[in-house]
Amino acid sequence: MKNYFLLILIIGFVTSCNKNDEISNLSDLEGRWKLSEVLADPGNGSGTFQSVTSNKTLEFDNNGNVTSNGSICDMSTGTNLNSSGTYSLTNRTINSNSCPNNTIQFELNNGSLILTYPCIEPCKAKFISLP
Protein backbone atom coordinates (compact mmCIF):
# COMPACT_ATOMS: atom_id res chain seq x y z
CA MET A 1 0.00 0.00 0.00
CA LYS A 2 2.90 2.37 0.78
CA ASN A 3 4.38 1.72 -2.66
CA TYR A 4 1.05 2.45 -4.31
CA PHE A 5 0.72 5.74 -2.41
CA LEU A 6 4.31 6.70 -3.30
CA LEU A 7 3.66 5.94 -6.97
CA ILE A 8 0.53 8.15 -7.00
CA LEU A 9 2.49 10.94 -5.30
CA ILE A 10 5.34 10.75 -7.85
CA ILE A 11 2.93 10.72 -10.81
CA GLY A 12 1.11 13.74 -9.39
CA PHE A 13 4.39 15.62 -8.95
CA VAL A 14 5.66 14.84 -12.45
CA THR A 15 2.42 15.84 -14.16
CA SER A 16 2.11 19.04 -12.12
CA CYS A 17 5.56 20.17 -13.30
CA ASN A 18 4.66 19.99 -16.98
CA LYS A 19 5.70 23.28 -18.66
CA ASN A 20 2.60 23.14 -20.88
CA ASP A 21 0.45 23.77 -17.81
CA GLU A 22 1.41 27.46 -17.92
CA ILE A 23 -1.04 28.06 -20.77
CA SER A 24 -4.01 26.68 -18.93
CA ASN A 25 -6.73 28.22 -21.11
CA LEU A 26 -7.38 30.50 -24.04
CA SER A 27 -7.51 33.66 -21.91
CA ASP A 28 -3.77 33.27 -21.20
CA LEU A 29 -3.01 33.74 -24.91
CA GLU A 30 -5.94 35.70 -26.34
CA GLY A 31 -5.20 39.34 -27.14
CA ARG A 32 -2.43 41.48 -28.65
CA TRP A 33 1.30 40.90 -28.22
CA LYS A 34 4.15 43.22 -29.28
CA LEU A 35 7.59 42.04 -30.42
CA SER A 36 10.19 43.07 -27.84
CA GLU A 37 13.25 40.83 -28.32
CA VAL A 38 14.78 38.34 -30.76
CA LEU A 39 17.32 35.56 -30.33
CA ALA A 40 19.53 34.36 -33.16
CA ASP A 41 22.25 31.96 -32.09
CA PRO A 42 25.54 32.14 -34.05
CA GLY A 43 25.92 28.36 -33.80
CA ASN A 44 27.88 28.01 -30.59
CA GLY A 45 25.06 28.27 -28.05
CA SER A 46 26.02 31.80 -26.97
CA GLY A 47 22.94 33.53 -28.39
CA THR A 48 20.82 35.64 -26.04
CA PHE A 49 17.65 37.65 -26.48
CA GLN A 50 18.36 41.16 -27.77
CA SER A 51 15.93 44.07 -27.48
CA VAL A 52 14.44 45.38 -30.72
CA THR A 53 12.53 48.48 -31.68
CA SER A 54 9.49 47.34 -33.61
CA ASN A 55 5.76 47.85 -33.88
CA LYS A 56 5.22 44.24 -34.99
CA THR A 57 2.26 42.68 -33.21
CA LEU A 58 0.45 39.37 -33.07
CA GLU A 59 -3.21 39.08 -32.18
CA PHE A 60 -4.79 35.83 -31.02
CA ASP A 61 -8.58 35.56 -31.11
CA ASN A 62 -10.82 33.04 -29.38
CA ASN A 63 -11.52 31.11 -32.61
CA GLY A 64 -7.98 29.79 -33.13
CA ASN A 65 -6.87 32.58 -35.49
CA VAL A 66 -3.73 34.69 -35.26
CA THR A 67 -2.99 37.83 -37.27
CA SER A 68 0.07 40.03 -37.54
CA ASN A 69 1.04 43.34 -39.10
CA GLY A 70 4.34 41.66 -40.06
CA SER A 71 5.43 38.23 -41.21
CA ILE A 72 4.35 35.40 -38.92
CA CYS A 73 6.89 33.13 -40.61
CA ASP A 74 10.09 34.67 -39.25
CA MET A 75 11.72 36.93 -36.68
CA SER A 76 11.67 40.01 -38.90
CA THR A 77 10.83 43.28 -37.16
CA GLY A 78 9.12 44.85 -40.19
CA THR A 79 5.45 45.74 -40.23
CA ASN A 80 4.90 46.10 -43.97
CA LEU A 81 3.42 42.65 -44.58
CA ASN A 82 0.15 41.55 -42.99
CA SER A 83 -0.10 37.83 -42.39
CA SER A 84 -2.41 35.41 -40.65
CA GLY A 85 -2.71 31.82 -39.59
CA THR A 86 -4.20 29.48 -37.07
CA TYR A 87 -2.96 28.31 -33.71
CA SER A 88 -3.44 25.23 -31.58
CA LEU A 89 -3.50 25.74 -27.84
CA THR A 90 -3.19 21.98 -27.35
CA ASN A 91 -0.10 21.57 -29.56
CA ARG A 92 1.34 25.05 -28.84
CA THR A 93 1.79 25.66 -32.58
CA ILE A 94 1.06 28.32 -35.20
CA ASN A 95 0.53 27.46 -38.87
CA SER A 96 0.13 29.87 -41.76
CA ASN A 97 -0.38 29.49 -45.50
CA SER A 98 2.26 32.23 -45.82
CA CYS A 99 4.89 29.82 -44.55
CA PRO A 100 3.90 26.34 -45.72
CA ASN A 101 5.60 23.35 -44.10
CA ASN A 102 6.86 25.54 -41.25
CA THR A 103 5.19 25.02 -37.93
CA ILE A 104 6.06 27.63 -35.32
CA GLN A 105 6.13 26.54 -31.69
CA PHE A 106 5.05 28.89 -28.89
CA GLU A 107 5.13 29.01 -25.12
CA LEU A 108 4.40 31.43 -22.32
CA ASN A 109 7.39 32.05 -20.08
CA ASN A 110 7.28 34.55 -17.19
CA GLY A 111 4.48 36.50 -18.86
CA SER A 112 6.19 36.66 -22.26
CA LEU A 113 5.07 34.86 -25.41
CA ILE A 114 8.03 33.13 -27.06
CA LEU A 115 7.85 31.87 -30.64
CA THR A 116 10.41 29.30 -31.76
CA TYR A 117 11.00 29.17 -35.50
CA PRO A 118 12.20 26.12 -37.46
CA CYS A 119 15.88 27.04 -37.81
CA ILE A 120 19.06 24.97 -37.72
CA GLU A 121 20.38 27.11 -34.86
CA PRO A 122 18.04 28.48 -32.18
CA CYS A 123 16.00 31.43 -33.37
CA LYS A 124 13.19 32.87 -31.29
CA ALA A 125 11.06 35.98 -30.91
CA LYS A 126 9.75 37.27 -27.58
CA PHE A 127 6.51 39.24 -27.36
CA ILE A 128 5.00 41.18 -24.46
CA SER A 129 1.28 41.44 -23.81
CA LEU A 130 -0.43 44.70 -24.76
CA PRO A 131 -3.35 46.10 -22.75
C-alpha positions as CSV (number, residue, x, y, z in Angstrom):
1,M,0.0,0.0,0.0
2,K,2.9,2.4,0.8
3,N,4.4,1.7,-2.7
4,Y,1.0,2.5,-4.3
5,F,0.7,5.7,-2.4
6,L,4.3,6.7,-3.3
7,L,3.7,5.9,-7.0
8,I,0.5,8.2,-7.0
9,L,2.5,10.9,-5.3
10,I,5.3,10.8,-7.8
11,I,2.9,10.7,-10.8
12,G,1.1,13.7,-9.4
13,F,4.4,15.6,-8.9
14,V,5.7,14.8,-12.5
15,T,2.4,15.8,-14.2
16,S,2.1,19.0,-12.1
17,C,5.6,20.2,-13.3
18,N,4.7,20.0,-17.0
19,K,5.7,23.3,-18.7
20,N,2.6,23.1,-20.9
21,D,0.5,23.8,-17.8
22,E,1.4,27.5,-17.9
23,I,-1.0,28.1,-20.8
24,S,-4.0,26.7,-18.9
25,N,-6.7,28.2,-21.1
26,L,-7.4,30.5,-24.0
27,S,-7.5,33.7,-21.9
28,D,-3.8,33.3,-21.2
29,L,-3.0,33.7,-24.9
30,E,-5.9,35.7,-26.3
31,G,-5.2,39.3,-27.1
32,R,-2.4,41.5,-28.7
33,W,1.3,40.9,-28.2
34,K,4.1,43.2,-29.3
35,L,7.6,42.0,-30.4
36,S,10.2,43.1,-27.8
37,E,13.3,40.8,-28.3
38,V,14.8,38.3,-30.8
39,L,17.3,35.6,-30.3
40,A,19.5,34.4,-33.2
41,D,22.2,32.0,-32.1
42,P,25.5,32.1,-34.0
43,G,25.9,28.4,-33.8
44,N,27.9,28.0,-30.6
45,G,25.1,28.3,-28.0
46,S,26.0,31.8,-27.0
47,G,22.9,33.5,-28.4
48,T,20.8,35.6,-26.0
49,F,17.6,37.7,-26.5
50,Q,18.4,41.2,-27.8
51,S,15.9,44.1,-27.5
52,V,14.4,45.4,-30.7
53,T,12.5,48.5,-31.7
54,S,9.5,47.3,-33.6
55,N,5.8,47.8,-33.9
56,K,5.2,44.2,-35.0
57,T,2.3,42.7,-33.2
58,L,0.5,39.4,-33.1
59,E,-3.2,39.1,-32.2
60,F,-4.8,35.8,-31.0
61,D,-8.6,35.6,-31.1
62,N,-10.8,33.0,-29.4
63,N,-11.5,31.1,-32.6
64,G,-8.0,29.8,-33.1
65,N,-6.9,32.6,-35.5
66,V,-3.7,34.7,-35.3
67,T,-3.0,37.8,-37.3
68,S,0.1,40.0,-37.5
69,N,1.0,43.3,-39.1
70,G,4.3,41.7,-40.1
71,S,5.4,38.2,-41.2
72,I,4.3,35.4,-38.9
73,C,6.9,33.1,-40.6
74,D,10.1,34.7,-39.3
75,M,11.7,36.9,-36.7
76,S,11.7,40.0,-38.9
77,T,10.8,43.3,-37.2
78,G,9.1,44.9,-40.2
79,T,5.4,45.7,-40.2
80,N,4.9,46.1,-44.0
81,L,3.4,42.6,-44.6
82,N,0.2,41.5,-43.0
83,S,-0.1,37.8,-42.4
84,S,-2.4,35.4,-40.6
85,G,-2.7,31.8,-39.6
86,T,-4.2,29.5,-37.1
87,Y,-3.0,28.3,-33.7
88,S,-3.4,25.2,-31.6
89,L,-3.5,25.7,-27.8
90,T,-3.2,22.0,-27.4
91,N,-0.1,21.6,-29.6
92,R,1.3,25.0,-28.8
93,T,1.8,25.7,-32.6
94,I,1.1,28.3,-35.2
95,N,0.5,27.5,-38.9
96,S,0.1,29.9,-41.8
97,N,-0.4,29.5,-45.5
98,S,2.3,32.2,-45.8
99,C,4.9,29.8,-44.5
100,P,3.9,26.3,-45.7
101,N,5.6,23.4,-44.1
102,N,6.9,25.5,-41.3
103,T,5.2,25.0,-37.9
104,I,6.1,27.6,-35.3
105,Q,6.1,26.5,-31.7
106,F,5.0,28.9,-28.9
107,E,5.1,29.0,-25.1
108,L,4.4,31.4,-22.3
109,N,7.4,32.1,-20.1
110,N,7.3,34.6,-17.2
111,G,4.5,36.5,-18.9
112,S,6.2,36.7,-22.3
113,L,5.1,34.9,-25.4
114,I,8.0,33.1,-27.1
115,L,7.9,31.9,-30.6
116,T,10.4,29.3,-31.8
117,Y,11.0,29.2,-35.5
118,P,12.2,26.1,-37.5
119,C,15.9,27.0,-37.8
120,I,19.1,25.0,-37.7
121,E,20.4,27.1,-34.9
122,P,18.0,28.5,-32.2
123,C,16.0,31.4,-33.4
124,K,13.2,32.9,-31.3
125,A,11.1,36.0,-30.9
126,K,9.8,37.3,-27.6
127,F,6.5,39.2,-27.4
128,I,5.0,41.2,-24.5
129,S,1.3,41.4,-23.8
130,L,-0.4,44.7,-24.8
131,P,-3.4,46.1,-22.8
